[in-house]
């Protein structure tokens, strides 16, 4: 049985790398990628799957991870959200 992951991050190489790694570790993981929260909000209602997990970046353009998580929890209240971000501070 597939395990569906909605992966929302504006860093393309990170999304591709993590998605490939997850698919290699667990072939039943099906990862759907979104560039930012706005794309998640626009595309997910028309997708043919229900996410079992959200991987959510916090710092993104258009709709950030905080607001995208609020939206996701309204639509999928029982689906966990794993939030993360990278900060570039000296």
BABA-878617 format. One record per residue: x, y, z of N, C-alpha, C, O in turn. Coordinates in Angstrom, 3 decimals. Example, Ala and Ser with C-alpha at 12.3 -4.5 7.8 and 13.67 -1.06 7.14 Angstrom:
((13.190 -5.690 7.800) (12.300 -4.500 7.800) (13.200 -3.300 7.800) (14.236 -3.319 8.465)) ((12.850 -2.250 7.080) (13.670 -1.060 7.140) (12.900 0.030 7.870) (13.409 1.138 8.039)) 
// end
This chain:
((0.853 -1.181 0.000) (0.000 0.000 0.000) (0.894 1.238 0.000) (1.789 1.341 0.838)) ((0.674 2.173 -0.912) (1.528 3.362 -0.966) (1.341 4.275 0.242) (0.275 4.323 0.856)) ((2.397 4.983 0.554) (2.402 6.009 1.592) (2.701 7.317 0.877) (3.796 7.503 0.347)) ((1.725 8.229 0.859) (1.826 9.450 0.062) (2.398 10.606 0.878) (1.925 10.905 1.975)) ((3.414 11.243 0.327) (4.077 12.369 0.977) (3.952 13.595 0.083) (4.304 13.553 -1.096)) ((3.451 14.682 0.650) (3.427 15.975 -0.038) (4.641 16.755 0.459) (4.691 17.155 1.622)) ((5.611 16.969 -0.414) (6.876 17.615 -0.059) (6.871 19.032 -0.624) (6.851 19.228 -1.839)) ((6.888 20.014 0.274) (6.763 21.417 -0.113) (8.054 22.144 0.253) (8.350 22.341 1.432)) ((8.815 22.539 -0.754) (10.085 23.226 -0.528) (10.479 23.964 -1.792) (10.300 23.452 -2.898)) ((11.009 25.153 -1.635) (11.388 25.947 -2.798) (12.798 25.650 -3.300) (13.227 26.238 -4.292)) ((13.524 24.756 -2.643) (14.862 24.371 -3.086) (14.744 23.084 -3.913) (14.564 21.996 -3.367)) ((14.848 23.231 -5.215) (14.592 22.124 -6.145) (15.516 20.943 -5.878) (15.053 19.805 -5.799)) ((16.806 21.191 -5.739) (17.758 20.084 -5.556) (17.491 19.331 -4.258) (17.645 18.111 -4.217)) ((17.100 20.018 -3.216) (16.775 19.346 -1.960) (15.556 18.455 -2.145) (15.553 17.304 -1.708)) ((14.511 18.987 -2.796) (13.301 18.182 -3.042) (13.625 16.930 -3.842) (13.181 15.835 -3.496)) ((14.391 17.086 -4.903) (14.730 15.940 -5.750) (15.553 14.924 -4.968) (15.277 13.726 -5.021)) ((16.561 15.398 -4.245) (17.444 14.496 -3.493) (16.691 13.721 -2.420) (16.824 12.501 -2.319)) ((15.905 14.426 -1.626) (15.164 13.764 -0.547) (14.112 12.824 -1.125) (13.918 11.723 -0.611)) ((13.436 13.245 -2.180) (12.427 12.383 -2.807) (13.049 11.099 -3.330) (12.502 10.015 -3.128)) ((14.189 11.215 -4.002) (14.883 10.023 -4.507) (15.338 9.123 -3.377) (15.196 7.903 -3.458)) ((15.883 9.711 -2.328) (16.342 8.932 -1.179) (15.180 8.189 -0.521) (15.299 7.004 -0.208)) ((14.071 8.874 -0.312) (12.901 8.220 0.287) (12.398 7.073 -0.583) (12.063 6.003 -0.075)) ((12.347 7.297 -1.897) (11.884 6.251 -2.809) (12.801 5.047 -2.844) (12.338 3.918 -3.007)) ((14.100 5.274 -2.692) (15.050 4.164 -2.670) (14.970 3.393 -1.362) (15.089 2.168 -1.349)) ((14.769 4.114 -0.257) (14.706 3.458 1.055) (13.415 2.667 1.214) (13.415 1.552 1.737)) ((12.324 3.254 0.757) (11.011 2.645 0.917) (10.251 2.797 -0.392) (9.653 3.847 -0.624)) ((10.254 1.786 -1.253) (9.590 1.913 -2.558) (8.099 2.247 -2.480) (7.538 2.754 -3.451)) ((7.447 1.974 -1.350) (6.020 2.296 -1.247) (5.787 3.793 -0.997) (4.650 4.257 -1.079)) ((6.853 4.557 -0.693) (6.707 6.004 -0.523) (6.515 6.650 -1.886) (7.334 6.466 -2.786)) ((5.452 7.392 -2.037) (5.163 8.141 -3.259) (5.217 9.618 -2.896) (4.373 10.115 -2.150)) ((6.206 10.307 -3.426) (6.449 11.698 -3.054) (5.952 12.631 -4.158) (6.358 12.520 -5.315)) ((5.073 13.544 -3.781) (4.579 14.580 -4.684) (5.256 15.887 -4.273) (5.244 16.260 -3.100)) ((5.841 16.574 -5.244) (6.638 17.758 -4.951) (5.898 19.042 -5.322) (5.205 19.118 -6.337)) ((6.070 20.049 -4.461) (5.480 21.368 -4.663) (6.554 22.418 -4.382) (7.325 22.283 -3.432)) ((6.604 23.466 -5.211) (7.631 24.506 -5.097) (7.444 25.439 -3.904) (8.418 25.982 -3.385)) ((6.218 25.626 -3.474) (5.908 26.546 -2.373) (4.462 26.308 -1.944) (3.723 25.552 -2.574)) ((4.084 26.968 -0.865) (2.744 26.759 -0.319) (1.618 27.126 -1.261) (0.570 26.479 -1.258)) ((1.817 28.152 -2.064) (0.762 28.539 -3.013) (0.523 27.431 -4.033) (-0.621 27.132 -4.376)) ((1.605 26.823 -4.517) (1.446 25.718 -5.477) (0.740 24.535 -4.811) (-0.095 23.883 -5.436)) ((1.067 24.257 -3.558) (0.379 23.194 -2.818) (-1.123 23.472 -2.775) (-1.929 22.583 -3.050)) ((-1.495 24.696 -2.432) (-2.911 25.064 -2.321) (-3.621 24.988 -3.664) (-4.800 24.639 -3.721)) ((-2.925 25.307 -4.731) (-3.539 25.284 -6.059) (-3.648 23.872 -6.632) (-4.649 23.534 -7.263)) ((-2.629 23.054 -6.415) (-2.596 21.734 -7.052) (-3.229 20.617 -6.241) (-3.920 19.766 -6.800)) ((-3.004 20.605 -4.932) (-3.418 19.451 -4.127) (-4.915 19.148 -4.205) (-5.271 17.972 -4.263)) ((-5.807 20.131 -4.209) (-7.236 19.786 -4.308) (-7.595 19.016 -5.583) (-8.617 18.330 -5.621)) ((-6.771 19.123 -6.617) (-7.048 18.430 -7.882) (-6.228 17.154 -8.064) (-6.367 16.468 -9.077)) ((-5.384 16.837 -7.101) (-4.562 15.623 -7.186) (-5.423 14.398 -6.898) (-6.505 14.509 -6.323)) ((-4.939 13.247 -7.297) (-5.701 12.008 -7.130) (-5.241 11.200 -5.914) (-5.429 9.984 -5.871)) ((-4.643 11.864 -4.934) (-4.193 11.175 -3.728) (-4.502 12.034 -2.503) (-4.752 13.234 -2.618)) ((-4.481 11.408 -1.344) (-4.605 12.101 -0.064) (-3.283 11.906 0.668) (-2.866 10.767 0.879)) ((-2.614 12.988 1.060) (-1.304 12.827 1.697) (-1.391 12.136 3.059) (-2.312 12.370 3.841)) ((-0.400 11.276 3.315) (-0.240 10.653 4.626) (0.705 11.458 5.501) (0.733 11.293 6.720)) ((1.490 12.342 4.860) (2.465 13.166 5.569) (2.771 14.393 4.720) (2.868 14.307 3.496)) ((2.923 15.534 5.384) (3.432 16.739 4.739) (4.854 16.963 5.222) (5.101 16.975 6.428)) ((5.792 17.142 4.304) (7.131 17.645 4.626) (7.115 19.100 4.206) (6.994 19.396 3.017)) ((7.235 20.018 5.157) (6.964 21.427 4.898) (8.153 22.305 5.263) (8.556 22.379 6.424)) ((8.704 22.968 4.257) (9.696 24.002 4.510) (8.970 25.191 5.129) (7.794 25.417 4.844)) ((9.663 25.950 5.972) (9.050 27.106 6.613) (9.245 28.368 5.779) (8.301 29.128 5.561)) ((10.468 28.586 5.317) (10.791 29.819 4.577) (10.647 29.579 3.079) (11.519 28.982 2.448)) ((9.527 30.056 2.512) (9.257 29.915 1.080) (8.594 31.185 0.577) (7.979 31.912 1.357)) ((8.711 31.461 -0.721) (8.011 32.617 -1.285) (6.515 32.330 -1.481) (6.067 31.189 -1.369)) ((5.776 33.363 -1.769) (4.340 33.329 -2.091) (3.499 32.964 -0.872) (2.860 33.839 -0.288)) ((3.483 31.704 -0.479) (2.809 31.273 0.748) (3.838 30.491 1.555) (4.304 29.435 1.129)) ((4.188 31.025 2.734) (5.233 30.380 3.541) (4.715 29.105 4.212) (3.530 28.782 4.133)) ((5.611 28.405 4.859) (5.273 27.129 5.473) (4.282 27.223 6.614) (3.483 26.309 6.819)) ((4.323 28.328 7.367) (3.350 28.498 8.449) (1.927 28.560 7.885) (1.036 27.840 8.334)) ((1.735 29.426 6.905) (0.400 29.590 6.331) (-0.035 28.356 5.540) (-1.210 27.989 5.553)) ((0.912 27.719 4.854) (0.584 26.493 4.126) (0.185 25.371 5.096) (-0.687 24.560 4.783)) ((0.820 25.327 6.260) (0.473 24.316 7.263) (-0.927 24.560 7.819) (-1.691 23.615 8.015)) ((-1.266 25.818 8.072) (-2.622 26.133 8.543) (-3.650 25.653 7.526) (-4.656 25.044 7.891)) ((-3.395 25.927 6.257) (-4.302 25.482 5.196) (-4.374 23.948 5.142) (-5.458 23.370 5.062)) ((-3.206 23.304 5.186) (-3.155 21.839 5.099) (-3.911 21.185 6.260) (-4.616 20.196 6.061)) ((-3.767 21.732 7.465) (-4.436 21.143 8.626) (-5.951 21.363 8.578) (-6.706 20.566 9.134)) ((-6.399 22.430 7.921) (-7.846 22.623 7.735) (-8.399 21.581 6.766) (-9.490 21.048 6.970)) ((-7.637 21.295 5.712) (-8.089 20.345 4.688) (-7.862 18.892 5.092) (-8.661 18.019 4.752)) ((-6.783 18.632 5.813) (-6.390 17.272 6.194) (-6.019 17.274 7.681) (-4.840 17.157 8.015)) ((-6.995 17.404 8.569) (-6.701 17.600 9.990) (-5.945 16.460 10.659) (-5.274 16.689 11.666)) ((-6.028 15.264 10.146) (-5.364 14.120 10.773) (-4.020 13.789 10.153) (-3.367 12.831 10.567)) ((-3.599 14.563 9.172) (-2.327 14.296 8.494) (-1.209 15.057 9.195) (-1.280 16.279 9.328)) ((-0.166 14.339 9.647) (0.936 15.027 10.329) (1.744 15.898 9.373) (1.824 15.645 8.171)) ((2.346 16.944 9.967) (3.211 17.856 9.222) (4.576 17.849 9.895) (4.691 18.105 11.093)) ((5.600 17.555 9.116) (6.975 17.642 9.594) (7.553 18.910 8.990) (7.755 18.990 7.779)) ((7.822 19.911 9.841) (8.309 21.198 9.367) (9.819 21.274 9.542) (10.381 20.708 10.480)) ((10.465 21.982 8.622) (11.918 22.172 8.682) (12.266 23.427 7.903) (11.448 23.948 7.145)) ((13.477 23.903 8.095) (13.966 25.022 7.296) (15.475 25.082 7.419) (16.062 24.487 8.322)) ((16.093 25.802 6.506) (17.527 26.058 6.574) (17.709 27.558 6.686) (17.108 28.324 5.933)) ((18.541 27.974 7.628) (18.852 29.389 7.796) (20.312 29.609 7.469) (21.171 28.827 7.876)) ((20.593 30.657 6.742) (21.973 31.001 6.411) (22.373 32.207 7.240) (22.234 33.349 6.802)) ((22.865 31.949 8.431) (23.328 33.012 9.336) (24.821 32.854 9.545) (25.333 31.739 9.641)) ((25.504 33.968 9.614) (26.926 33.919 9.977) (27.086 33.883 11.467) (28.211 33.840 11.966)) 
// end
